[in-house]
Amino acid sequence: MKVLVVGGGGREHVLAWKLLQSNQVEQVFCTPGNGGTAVLEKCQNKAIAVDDFPSILELVNSESIDLVVIGPELPLSLGLTDYLQPHNIKVFGPNQAGATIESSKSWAKDIMVKAGVPTAKSGTFTDASAAKEYIKAEGAPIVVKADGLAAGKGVVVAMTEVEALAAIDELFAQNFNKVVVEEFLTGQEVSILALTDGLTIRPLISAQDHKQVGEGDTGANTGGMGAYAPTPLVDSSLAFRITSEVLEPTLKQLQEQGIDYRGVLYAGLMIAPDGEPKVLEFNCRFGDPETQAVLPLLQTPLVDILSACAEQTLAELPPFQWYEGIAVCVVMAAGGYPASYEKGKVISGIADAQTENAIVFHAGTTLKNDEILTDGGRVLGITCIGKDISNAIATTYNAVDKINFEDAYYRRDIGHRIL
């Protein structure tokens, strides 16, 4: 098989790497890819933007590609699946209607309410004044969300009313024309990446992300500074409840709205101190960096699962098999991220960091004159597998310490909540 992975971040590097572990996959193409996929054996980057649909279609036809795997939310929300499917191309990734579950927080809330999925009380507003009146009535802490794609950074958890009111002004100033204001939920967040062919839905192992840029979960929200999988917060009983009370009702509601959803349904959940789960948000693609922790533990060939989702034969696959252990991913970012940062810094030590138990996934990198340079905010994701969480954390940070680039920044407390 030949597979095209659309995207150029850390998620796309791990997807390409995992797909190539199957004997069925002879070649992977990445559009546009990054410095890591550029040096990955049997992988070839093509300088095509994720929203250049005609060039993607031309590549699929010219290279006789068997399966297209769409990584980021942008091409999904713009309708890349809808563009390719009429040409009899197998695509993993929901259509434009399905991707609305991520591109519109208010639409997703409506789906949850109709499906009876447990979630936070909320209000949706197109007028800043009305949103502010709601905040004043509800009080703080409270959560303010942009109703649109914001690269994982459109959420403000406001601990004071002043912060919440400022967040409303900031989001409307950024040209978001709608916001969702939500009840503040307490507990611990977990990520459930579930795969569906539109008929059947199956969760992967659970993960826990670390959104804030600062240690101790402080500072601005980011795309994610690290993750580990699986999390003991989700035992077999809770996993069953999440499938039966969240995933299956949501899929059924999508079906009832005539949406043929074939791809990832990613549920971000808050697990309350009493163990009750509530959905914070849905995403329409693999999480980043959760994927860098989840997929290294997957034993079942990824290409079999993604093909089954595209072909609507997921129910025929046996249960997914997993390697033992726990995986930890630490993100190395450019200094200044998630605000302004510089690119073009030379990265050294990657080869030294990669061992039998350590994998370096590239996110914001590029290959230039045989050197790997920084080319984004989140630069690398270093993943290690250990026999337990403490062992996995120690092994990961040992690998991180071998990598250097100017102004590199990373959190030193990934996994602290479970420790």
Buried (B, 14 or more C-beta within 10 A) or exposed (E): BBBBBBBBBBBBBBBBBBBBBBEEBEBBBBBBBBBBBBBBEEBBBBEBBBBBBEBBBEBBEEBEBBBBBBBBBBBBBBBBBBBBBEEEBBBBBBBBBBBBBBBBBBBBBBBBEBBEBBBBEBBBBEEBEBBBEBBEEBEBBBBBBBBBBBEBBBBBBBEEBEBBBBBBEEBBEEEBEBBBBBBBBEBBBBBBBBBBBBBBBBBBBBBBBBBBBEBEBEBEBBBBBBBBBBBEBBEEEBBEBBBEBBBBBBBBBBEEBEBBBBBBBBBBBBBBEEEEBBBBBBBBBBBBBBBBBBBBBBEBBBBBBBBBBBBBBBEEBEEBEBEEBBBBBBBBBBBEBBEEBEBEBEBEBBEBBBEEBBBBBBBBBBBEEEEBBBBBBBBBBBBBBBEEBEBBBEBBBBBBEBBBBEEBBBBEBBBEBEE
